């Protein structure tokens, strides 16, 4: 079988510049392994989306991303938004070089460049669902795709706070989650899904395609990437001491056993605020906007190279 030609989209700023520093070694490995490629470097937020569109327009069907969850988010949005080819005809691989690497964790994608690039030669792929959310930002309606987990309420509050701290370690992230917990004020909201209506004051709401987020947390442990369903988890009002006491559940996959945690699997979800204050929204760690937010799913729309 003829080896594919890879269009590489690299974010040199990922992981506090680690991706840029590692590129010479990665390029040497590509050449050593006989991988055919061209490379483009991103220089601003949103650049990867445009690079994907240009690549597919020019006939490229194998895309390799170098970066973290933010880079992954942009490339997936580029694949889903372009109109030059069926999305499932585009083989997408990620070499994870980021802080969290949560999407890659779901697939066991190695961070070691030699191991990862070696797997590209096998070209083993699976099809994954992709989420879509329509939301409000700046008084306008907008839309975004997500490949991993979208979070609302406290999760989005944190994402907005950390937007000014783009490059943090997993330990720093966890410390900031605890720090900002005491600033957060939960607001009332309404969830509509599967013919049900749930109204309450929510600490967090998570909608997942894959199960890991926030540097290894499992807030949607029932998520399955290719089952055609969004995994929904919502936490009703909790005392802040209780949130801290239950931190271990965020990581060990037992969060659904807590009596204040509700969960379901849905194809469509509407989240609206019921008071004067909107509920905030993030997706794949990127702060987006606020309610009202409508979620849907595109079945097996993304071809992932394992």
C-alpha positions as CSV (number, residue, x, y, z in Angstrom):
1,X,0.0,0.0,0.0
2,X,1.3,3.4,-1.0
3,X,2.2,5.6,2.0
4,X,0.0,8.7,2.4
5,X,1.3,12.3,2.1
6,X,0.7,14.1,5.4
7,X,-0.4,17.7,5.7
8,X,1.0,18.7,9.1
9,X,-0.5,21.6,11.1
10,X,1.8,22.5,14.0
11,X,1.1,24.9,16.9
12,X,4.6,26.0,18.0
13,X,3.1,27.7,21.1
14,X,1.5,24.5,22.5
15,X,2.7,23.5,26.0
16,X,4.4,26.8,26.6
17,X,6.4,26.6,23.4
18,X,7.4,22.9,23.8
19,X,5.9,22.0,20.4
20,X,8.1,24.6,18.7
21,X,11.2,23.5,20.5
22,X,10.6,19.8,19.7
23,X,9.9,20.4,16.0
24,X,13.5,19.9,14.8
25,X,13.6,16.4,16.5
26,X,10.2,15.5,15.1
27,X,11.2,16.6,11.6
28,X,14.3,14.5,11.8
29,X,12.1,11.5,12.8
30,X,9.7,12.1,9.9
31,X,12.6,12.1,7.5
32,X,14.3,9.0,9.1
33,X,11.0,7.1,8.8
34,X,10.4,8.1,5.2
35,X,7.2,10.0,5.9
36,X,6.1,12.3,3.1
37,X,4.8,15.6,4.4
38,X,4.4,19.3,4.2
39,X,4.1,21.5,7.3
40,X,2.4,24.7,8.2
41,X,2.7,26.5,11.5
42,X,-0.2,28.3,13.2
43,X,0.4,31.9,14.3
44,X,-2.9,32.9,15.9
45,X,-6.1,31.5,17.4
46,X,-8.3,30.1,14.7
47,X,-5.5,29.8,12.1
48,X,-5.6,26.0,12.2
49,X,-9.3,26.1,11.0
50,X,-8.3,28.0,7.9
51,X,-5.3,25.8,7.2
52,X,-7.5,22.7,7.2
53,X,-9.9,24.3,4.7
54,X,-7.0,25.2,2.4
55,X,-5.4,21.8,2.7
56,X,-8.6,19.9,1.9
57,X,-9.4,22.3,-1.0
58,X,-5.9,21.4,-2.5
59,X,-6.7,17.7,-2.3
60,X,-5.0,16.6,1.0
61,X,-6.8,13.9,2.8
62,X,-4.3,13.0,5.6
63,X,-3.9,15.7,8.3
64,X,-1.5,15.5,11.3
65,X,-1.9,17.9,14.1
66,X,1.0,18.8,16.5
67,X,-0.3,20.4,19.6
68,X,-2.6,20.0,22.6
69,X,-6.4,20.0,23.1
70,X,-6.8,23.5,21.7
71,X,-5.0,22.6,18.5
72,X,-7.1,19.5,18.3
73,X,-10.3,21.5,18.7
74,X,-9.4,23.8,15.9
75,X,-8.4,21.1,13.5
76,X,-11.6,19.2,14.1
77,X,-13.6,22.4,13.5
78,X,-11.7,22.9,10.3
79,X,-12.5,19.3,9.1
80,X,-16.2,19.6,10.0
81,X,-16.7,23.1,8.5
82,X,-15.0,22.6,5.2
83,X,-17.2,21.7,2.2
84,X,-14.6,20.2,-0.2
85,X,-14.8,16.6,0.9
86,X,-16.9,14.2,3.1
87,X,-15.5,14.6,6.6
88,X,-15.1,10.8,7.0
89,X,-12.8,10.8,4.0
90,X,-10.2,12.8,5.8
91,X,-7.9,10.8,8.0
92,X,-6.9,12.9,11.1
93,X,-4.0,12.1,13.5
94,X,-2.7,14.0,16.5
95,X,0.7,14.0,18.0
96,X,-0.3,15.3,21.5
97,X,2.0,18.0,22.7
98,X,0.0,19.9,25.2
99,X,-0.8,20.3,28.9
100,X,-3.9,18.2,29.2
101,X,-4.0,15.9,26.1
102,X,-7.4,14.7,27.2
103,X,-8.7,13.7,23.8
104,X,-5.6,11.7,23.0
105,X,-5.9,9.9,26.4
106,X,-9.2,8.4,25.4
107,X,-7.5,6.6,22.5
108,X,-4.3,5.8,24.2
109,X,-2.4,7.9,21.7
110,X,1.3,8.0,22.8
111,X,3.0,11.3,23.5
112,X,6.4,10.0,22.5
113,X,7.1,11.2,18.9
114,X,8.8,8.1,17.6
115,X,6.1,5.8,18.9
116,X,3.3,8.1,17.6
117,X,4.8,8.5,14.2
118,X,5.5,4.8,14.0
119,X,1.8,4.2,14.4
120,X,1.0,6.5,11.5
121,X,2.6,4.0,9.2
122,X,-0.1,1.4,10.2
123,X,-2.9,3.9,9.3
124,X,-5.4,2.2,11.6
125,X,-8.5,4.3,11.9
126,X,-11.8,4.5,13.7
127,X,-14.8,6.8,13.2
128,X,-15.9,9.0,16.0
129,X,-19.0,11.1,16.6
130,X,-18.7,14.9,16.8
131,X,-20.7,17.2,18.9
132,X,-22.1,20.6,17.8
133,X,-23.3,23.4,20.0
134,X,-25.2,26.6,19.1
135,X,-24.8,29.3,21.7
136,X,-24.8,33.1,22.3
137,X,-21.8,35.3,22.4
138,X,-21.7,39.1,22.3
139,X,-25.4,39.2,21.6
140,X,-25.1,37.0,18.5
141,X,-25.7,33.3,17.8
142,X,-22.7,31.2,17.0
143,X,-21.8,27.6,16.5
144,X,-18.9,25.3,17.3
145,X,-18.0,21.6,16.9
146,X,-16.4,19.7,19.7
147,X,-14.6,16.3,19.7
148,X,-14.2,15.8,23.4
149,X,-16.2,17.4,26.2
150,X,-18.2,20.6,26.5
151,X,-18.7,22.1,30.0
152,X,-21.1,24.6,31.4
153,X,-21.4,26.6,34.7
154,X,-18.3,26.2,36.8
155,X,-16.3,24.4,34.0
156,X,-16.8,27.3,31.7
157,X,-16.2,29.8,34.5
158,X,-12.8,28.2,35.0
159,X,-12.1,28.1,31.2
160,X,-12.8,31.9,31.0
161,X,-10.6,32.6,34.0
162,X,-7.7,30.5,32.6
163,X,-8.0,32.1,29.2
164,X,-5.4,34.6,30.5
165,X,-3.2,31.7,31.7
166,X,-2.9,29.8,28.5
167,X,0.2,27.7,29.5
168,X,-0.3,25.9,32.8
169,X,0.8,22.6,34.2
170,X,-1.8,20.0,35.3
171,X,-0.9,20.7,39.0
172,X,-1.3,24.5,38.4
173,X,-4.7,23.8,36.7
174,X,-5.9,21.8,39.7
175,X,-4.8,24.5,42.1
176,X,-6.6,27.1,40.1
177,X,-9.8,25.0,40.0
178,X,-9.7,25.0,43.8
179,X,-8.8,28.7,44.1
180,X,-11.6,29.9,41.8
181,X,-14.2,27.7,43.4
182,X,-14.7,30.3,46.1
183,X,-15.3,33.0,43.6
184,X,-18.0,31.1,41.7
185,X,-21.6,31.8,42.2
186,X,-23.9,29.1,40.7
187,X,-26.9,30.3,38.7
188,X,-30.3,28.7,38.0
189,X,-30.8,26.9,34.6
190,X,-33.1,24.5,32.8
191,X,-32.1,21.4,31.0
192,X,-34.4,19.9,28.3
193,X,-33.6,16.4,27.0
194,X,-35.3,13.1,26.2
195,X,-38.7,14.6,26.9
196,X,-37.5,15.7,30.4
197,X,-37.1,19.1,32.0
198,X,-34.7,19.5,34.9
199,X,-34.6,22.9,36.6
200,X,-32.1,23.7,39.4
201,X,-29.1,25.7,40.4
202,X,-26.2,23.7,38.8
203,X,-22.6,23.5,39.9
204,X,-21.5,22.0,36.6
205,X,-23.0,20.5,33.4
206,X,-20.9,18.4,31.1
207,X,-21.7,17.0,27.7
208,X,-19.2,14.4,26.4
209,X,-18.2,12.6,23.2
210,X,-15.1,11.2,25.0
211,X,-14.7,10.7,28.7
212,X,-11.6,12.7,29.8
213,X,-11.3,16.5,30.4
214,X,-9.5,18.9,32.7
215,X,-6.2,17.0,32.7
216,X,-7.6,13.5,33.3
217,X,-10.9,14.1,35.0
218,X,-13.8,11.8,34.2
219,X,-16.8,14.0,34.4
220,X,-18.6,12.0,31.8
221,X,-17.4,8.4,32.5
222,X,-20.3,7.0,30.5
223,X,-19.2,8.7,27.2
224,X,-18.7,6.4,24.2
225,X,-17.1,8.1,21.2
226,X,-19.1,6.2,18.5
227,X,-22.5,5.4,20.0
228,X,-24.4,8.3,18.4
229,X,-25.1,9.8,21.8
230,X,-23.9,12.7,24.0
231,X,-23.1,11.7,27.6
232,X,-24.7,14.2,29.9
233,X,-23.7,14.8,33.6
234,X,-25.1,17.5,35.8
235,X,-24.3,18.4,39.4
236,X,-27.0,20.2,41.3
237,X,-26.2,22.8,44.0
238,X,-23.3,21.5,46.2
239,X,-21.6,23.1,49.2
240,X,-18.1,24.1,48.2
241,X,-16.6,21.9,50.9
242,X,-18.4,19.0,49.4
243,X,-16.9,19.7,45.9
244,X,-13.4,19.6,47.4
245,X,-14.2,16.5,49.4
246,X,-15.3,14.7,46.2
247,X,-12.3,15.6,44.1
248,X,-11.2,12.0,43.9
249,X,-14.4,11.1,42.1
250,X,-13.6,13.5,39.3
251,X,-10.6,11.3,38.4
252,X,-11.6,7.7,39.3
253,X,-14.8,7.5,37.2
254,X,-17.2,7.2,40.2
255,X,-18.8,10.6,40.0
256,X,-22.1,9.2,38.8
257,X,-22.6,7.4,42.1
258,X,-22.9,10.7,44.0
259,X,-26.6,11.4,45.0
260,X,-26.4,15.0,43.7
261,X,-25.2,14.0,40.2
262,X,-27.6,13.3,37.4
263,X,-26.7,11.7,34.1
264,X,-28.2,10.6,30.8
265,X,-27.4,9.9,27.2
266,X,-29.0,12.2,24.7
267,X,-29.0,13.2,21.0
268,X,-30.3,16.7,21.7
269,X,-30.0,19.0,24.7
270,X,-31.2,22.5,25.3
271,X,-29.8,24.5,28.2
272,X,-31.4,27.8,29.1
273,X,-30.9,30.2,32.0
274,X,-34.0,30.8,34.2
275,X,-32.8,33.9,36.0
276,X,-31.1,37.1,34.9
277,X,-27.6,35.6,34.6
278,X,-26.7,33.3,31.7
279,X,-24.9,30.0,32.2
280,X,-21.4,30.0,30.7
281,X,-20.1,27.6,28.1
282,X,-16.8,26.1,27.0
283,X,-16.0,23.2,24.6
284,X,-12.7,21.2,24.6
285,X,-11.3,23.7,27.1
286,X,-12.0,26.7,24.9
287,X,-14.3,29.4,26.4
288,X,-17.1,30.1,23.9
289,X,-20.1,32.1,25.4
290,X,-23.3,31.5,27.2
291,X,-26.9,30.2,27.2
292,X,-29.2,29.5,25.5
293,X,-27.2,26.6,24.2
294,X,-28.4,23.8,22.0
295,X,-26.4,20.6,21.6
296,X,-26.6,17.9,18.8
297,X,-24.4,15.2,17.4
298,X,-23.0,14.2,14.0
299,X,-22.7,10.4,13.9
300,X,-19.3,8.9,13.0
301,X,-18.2,12.1,11.3
302,X,-14.5,12.1,12.2
303,X,-11.9,9.5,11.0
304,X,-9.3,9.2,13.7
305,X,-5.9,7.7,13.1
306,X,-5.0,5.7,16.2
